[in-house]
């Protein structure tokens, strides 16, 4: 029998290639049966090769690969299901993934990205109970993906400075560091959990971006690429306050919290002989997040301020409120008093316009100009990048800032840690008043 003689072939080949051209002479087959033997041997080799490939890669064959007679060649064990290539190409063509057709995505993505795609909620919905082993993956490589919670991440938080990152991380019920393959920046995240309004848990991706609108914008795009289910991004950190001592209700002080109702990029200007004109229009935050803010406002009438309790818990040690006095100056350096207020040891919340630019502001004239022209309450360096990038990616945003200075020549860093922690505490309370559905 040819099958018996085939067992002796590997030793007799003595290093020659395992192909029918070298095997047939070793089988001593009658001349009349050489054609038949050639066909049989090629089928035997092909079957063995495919079977080893399928076993190694935990994949399945595609039934209509044109050069293979599947009934003769494919392993006939029941576990090797034969799926239609044309059918799944059509599924991929019609499926949207990361804002493009999934077919285009899988043709261009890396191996790690293919693993991420296979275990994504988008693909699971598309498969809808079908056997999806036709996606060829190295054995066991994708199994850790199911243990992660990437697909459950719906909220992203971006911080510019390490102290802001550390403040937000304190707010998590639990957290873990996750890493994506690559040598570029933006592949390292902290995945944390916060409680939700309906007794569930939010999965949140936290990342550090560095200073400036350009970096913030790039980090949003990078984050949504790694976590395609994100639908809201919150920028949390510190900012310069724009005080209004003549208007006590609008007066912003050190340690206060400013929540964005719009972002204006004040360095997007038209320069003419008559001066400069700001060309940026306020960009509204996420309706979903604004609804959460309205929930917190409603709770104020019941004297429920969970964020204040969080400040009592977390504003300690490195994040403690500074002992130095909150001093306000005029343009010529004279000290002016703050109006009386009812803060009672806690920050005051302000809702309104935040001015943003790639400029570190230490100019009281410019600060007051932003107040007069825009009605701005705070000034910082990342929010317009966040607003632009989230709009381009079709998701919502919000900016929460703790006030650490007044954007004048007396600017210093003493209030930064406290400003970072109070912004993080408010953000925690906001997120916990949002429902989750995982």
Secondary structure, 3 states (H helix, E strand, C coil): CHHHHHHHHHHHHCCCCCCHHHHHHHHCCCHHHHHHHHHHHHHHHHHHHHHHHHHHHCCCEECCCCCCCHHHHCCCCCCCCEECHHHHHHHHHHCEECCEEHHHHHHHCCHHHHHHHHCCHHHHHHHCCCCCCCCCCCCCCCHHHHHCCHHHEEEEEEECCHHHHHHHHCCCCEEEEEECCCCCCCCEEEEEEEECCCCCEEEEEEEECCCCHHHHHHHHHHHHHHCCCCCEEEEEEEEEECCCCCCHHHCCCCCCEEEEEEEEECCCEEEECCEEEECCCCECCCHHHHHHHHHHHHHHCCCCCHHHHHHHHHCCHHHCCCCCCCCEECCCCCEECCCCCCCCCCCCEEEEEEEECCCCCCCHHHHHHHHHHHCCCEEECCHHHHHHHHHHCCCEEEEEEEEEECCCCCCCCCCHHHHHHHHHHHHHHHHHCCCCCC
